[in-house]
Amino acid sequence: MRFFVSFSIFLSVGILTIQCKKQTLETTEISSFLPKPKLHLQMEGKGKRGTVIGIEPYLTKYSYASEESFYTSVREYVEKAKDNDAIFVDRTILVFPEYIGTWLVVTAEDKSIFEKETIAEAMETLVKQNLGSFLWHYLFSNSYAEDHLKETLFRMKAWQMADRYQRIFSRLALEYRVAIVAGSIVLPHPKVVEGKITPTDGSLENVSFYFHPDGRVDEQIVRKLFPIAEEKQFLSEGELNQNPTYRTSLGKLYTMVCADSWFPEVYEALENSEAEILVVPSFVAPNEAWLEKWNGYNGYANPKDVSGKDIGSITEKTAWKRYAMLGRLKNPKVKLGINVFFRGKIWDMTAGGDAFFQLMGKPVNNLVKEEKIQGRLYVFYL
């Protein structure tokens, strides 16, 4: 879950930087750098109502270089599912990972950003390339966060990010006539106004949107309730009683964003929602953290049912099995629980994790055997 590297304070230098016209990467150049991962496809269930498909695309900084490169990068996974007869018109739900929309912050930016080796260098260059906008927001926009620099960076790009995110996932939904849980994206307290995702002057939040098969974005928004300690520096918490349940062709659907799936009170809300499908878009970084020792709940007190013996002794992966969806989902009304993770290498940040599933009340084994299989699709027939 540790994912953003703080970039240095450089305003005094940036003010002296001459801003030049942006030179974006050419389409052919982007294509040559896009990842071509080996794909894993796992199919479970025997139902005929439709499918829920968890998609873990392997993404890099070049996947976000242009709107088209991002669309192409995620579309190939949907094509893979379609080629295997797993896409049903108006009866398929795609589930993408947490933070998949957040790196749209660099889309269509100067190619010098993509030449950097680290996130810190890339974000510093991004600000320098947009210095006027950054300074205006830094000096005059409302601030709610401890990390005002990071808050300002996302605030200055919020409208572009929201527009790109909506266009891409709306296009994908409409092209394949599928519903989409579009992972999550960082935006300042967004609303959906007349069918458009609209940032406001509120605090930054980690939010998830649902797209209908006709391309329409649902006006109800899922807001992350329990941002971890690192996220709290620039993100605000959502309110439990305000998170929605979506009505889909396969039943009611409830979304828990990453760490939210670790808290008992969220499962009480799930039970009250009468949902039949639970989806958990997640993010774990760095990649090696998956097998490191677990240090307990990050940014919150451990719930009463957490064994003190587990802290510092079990791995992060085992802790996810024990205290997140697999360990806490006991509701017999929920036919499917699916927890997918962001995978990829974004500058010097690696992200991984292995998806978890529960079908008809029983855990389903993740059949990926090799770490080198980077791109993953999980199809569940209901």
Helices and strands as residue ranges (DSSP letters): H 11-14, H 27-33, E 39-44, E 51-56, E 58-60, G 61-64, H 67-83, E 92-95, G 102-106, H 111-114, H 119-129, H 131-140, H 148-156, H 158-176, E 179-181, E 185-188, E 191-193, E 196-198, E 204-208, E 210-211, E 222-223, H 229-232, G 240-242, E 245-248, E 251-255, G 258-262, H 264-273, E 277-282, G 287-291, H 316-323, H 325-328, E 336-341, E 343-346, E 349-351, E 356-359, E 362-364, E 375-381
